[in-house]
C-alpha cells in the first residue's frame, strides 16, 4: 500500500475557502483485505458461539439435548394421537352417513362448510363444541388454515 504524502499543498478556491481533498478510493487489495476482515469477524462470532456451548459441562449439553428430544417425542406422540383420532372420527362419520343414505362427498362438503364457517366468522363455535381457548388457537393460525380448507 502506498501512503499519501504527509503535507498536501492546495490552491485556494476563488471564494477564499480551501478545497478538501477527496479520500482516495480503496485499492483492490484494500477492498479484499476489508472483505477478509469481515469474514474473519463472522467466523470469530461462530467460533465464540461454539466455544460457549463447549464450555458447558458435558452433562449440561446432554441434558439440553435430552430436553429437546423429549419435547420432540411429545410432539410426535401428540401428532400420532391427533391423526388416529381424526381417522377414527372420520370413520364414524362415514358409517353414520352411510346408515342415513348420505354420500361421502356430502359429508366432506359439510365438514368443509363447518371449517370455513369457523375460519370466516368470529363467533362460530359449531354449537359450543369449540372451547374459547381452541378458538384462540385457531385464530392464531387462520391464514395457514384458510389455505388448507379451500
C-alpha positions as CSV (number, residue, x, y, z in Angstrom):
1,X,0.0,0.0,0.0
2,X,1.2,3.5,-0.8
3,X,0.8,6.2,1.8
4,X,-0.3,9.7,0.8
5,X,2.2,12.4,1.4
6,X,2.0,14.0,4.9
7,X,1.6,17.5,3.5
8,X,-0.5,18.5,0.6
9,X,-0.3,22.0,-0.9
10,X,-3.6,23.1,-2.4
11,X,-4.7,26.2,-4.2
12,X,-7.5,28.2,-2.5
13,X,-10.9,28.4,-4.2
14,X,-11.9,31.8,-5.7
15,X,-14.0,32.5,-2.7
16,X,-11.0,32.0,-0.4
17,X,-12.0,28.6,1.0
18,X,-9.7,25.7,0.8
19,X,-10.7,22.6,-1.1
20,X,-11.0,19.4,0.9
21,X,-9.2,16.6,-0.9
22,X,-11.4,13.7,-1.6
23,X,-10.2,10.5,0.0
24,X,-8.6,8.1,-2.4
25,X,-10.8,5.1,-3.4
26,X,-9.7,1.9,-1.8
27,X,-7.5,-0.2,-3.9
28,X,-8.4,-3.7,-4.9
29,X,-6.1,-5.0,-2.2
30,X,-7.6,-2.9,0.5
31,X,-11.1,-4.0,-0.6
32,X,-10.1,-7.6,-0.5
33,X,-8.5,-7.1,2.9
34,X,-11.7,-5.5,4.2
35,X,-13.8,-8.4,2.9
36,X,-11.4,-10.9,4.6
37,X,-11.6,-8.9,7.8
38,X,-15.4,-9.1,7.7
39,X,-15.3,-12.8,7.0
40,X,-12.8,-13.3,9.9
41,X,-15.1,-11.4,12.3
42,X,-18.1,-13.6,11.2
43,X,-16.1,-16.7,11.7
44,X,-14.9,-15.5,15.1
45,X,-18.5,-15.0,16.1
46,X,-19.4,-18.5,15.1
47,X,-16.3,-19.8,16.9
48,X,-17.3,-17.9,20.1
49,X,-20.8,-19.4,19.9
50,X,-19.4,-22.9,19.6
51,X,-16.9,-22.2,22.4
52,X,-19.8,-21.1,24.6
53,X,-21.6,-24.4,24.0
54,X,-18.4,-26.4,24.5
55,X,-17.5,-24.6,27.7
56,X,-20.6,-26.1,29.4
57,X,-20.0,-29.4,31.2
58,X,-20.9,-32.4,29.1
59,X,-23.8,-33.3,31.4
60,X,-25.5,-29.9,30.7
61,X,-25.0,-30.3,27.0
62,X,-26.6,-33.7,27.1
63,X,-29.4,-32.5,29.4
64,X,-30.3,-29.8,26.8
65,X,-30.3,-32.4,24.1
66,X,-32.4,-34.8,26.2
67,X,-34.9,-32.0,26.8
68,X,-35.1,-31.3,23.1
69,X,-35.5,-35.0,22.2
70,X,-38.2,-35.3,24.9
71,X,-40.1,-32.3,23.6
72,X,-39.8,-33.6,20.0
73,X,-41.1,-37.0,21.2
74,X,-44.0,-35.5,22.9
75,X,-45.0,-33.5,19.8
76,X,-44.6,-36.7,17.7
77,X,-46.8,-38.6,20.1
78,X,-49.4,-35.8,20.1
79,X,-49.3,-35.8,16.2
80,X,-49.9,-39.6,16.1
81,X,-52.8,-39.3,18.6
82,X,-54.3,-36.5,16.6
83,X,-54.1,-38.4,13.3
84,X,-55.6,-41.5,14.9
85,X,-58.5,-39.6,16.4
86,X,-59.2,-37.8,13.2
87,X,-59.2,-41.1,11.2
88,X,-61.5,-42.7,13.8
89,X,-63.9,-39.8,13.8
90,X,-63.9,-39.8,10.0
91,X,-64.8,-43.4,10.0
92,X,-67.6,-42.9,12.5
93,X,-69.0,-40.0,10.4
94,X,-68.8,-42.1,7.2
95,X,-70.6,-45.1,8.9
96,X,-73.3,-42.9,10.3
97,X,-73.7,-41.1,6.9
98,X,-74.0,-44.4,5.1
99,X,-76.7,-45.6,7.5
100,X,-78.7,-42.4,6.6
101,X,-78.0,-42.6,2.9
102,X,-75.7,-39.6,2.8
103,X,-72.8,-39.8,0.4
104,X,-69.1,-39.4,1.4
105,X,-68.9,-36.3,-0.9
106,X,-71.8,-34.7,1.1
107,X,-70.1,-35.4,4.4
108,X,-66.8,-33.9,3.2
109,X,-68.7,-30.9,1.8
110,X,-70.5,-30.4,5.1
111,X,-67.2,-30.6,7.0
112,X,-65.6,-28.0,4.7
113,X,-68.6,-25.7,5.3
114,X,-68.2,-26.0,9.0
115,X,-64.5,-25.4,8.9
116,X,-64.9,-22.4,6.7
117,X,-67.6,-21.1,9.0
118,X,-65.2,-21.2,11.9
119,X,-62.4,-19.6,9.9
120,X,-64.6,-16.8,8.4
121,X,-66.9,-16.0,11.3
122,X,-65.7,-14.5,14.6
123,X,-68.3,-16.1,16.8
124,X,-68.8,-19.5,15.3
125,X,-68.3,-22.3,17.8
126,X,-70.1,-25.2,16.0
127,X,-72.8,-25.3,18.6
128,X,-70.5,-24.8,21.5
129,X,-68.2,-27.7,20.6
130,X,-65.1,-25.5,20.3
131,X,-63.8,-24.0,23.5
132,X,-62.7,-20.4,23.7
133,X,-59.0,-21.5,24.1
134,X,-59.3,-23.6,21.0
135,X,-60.9,-20.7,19.1
136,X,-58.0,-18.5,20.1
137,X,-55.5,-21.2,18.9
138,X,-57.4,-21.5,15.6
139,X,-57.4,-17.7,15.4
140,X,-53.6,-17.5,15.6
141,X,-53.3,-19.8,12.6
142,X,-56.2,-18.6,10.4
143,X,-54.1,-17.6,7.5
144,X,-52.5,-21.0,7.3
145,X,-55.7,-22.9,7.9
146,X,-57.6,-20.9,5.2
147,X,-55.1,-22.2,2.7
148,X,-55.8,-25.8,3.8
149,X,-59.6,-25.5,3.8
150,X,-60.2,-24.2,0.3
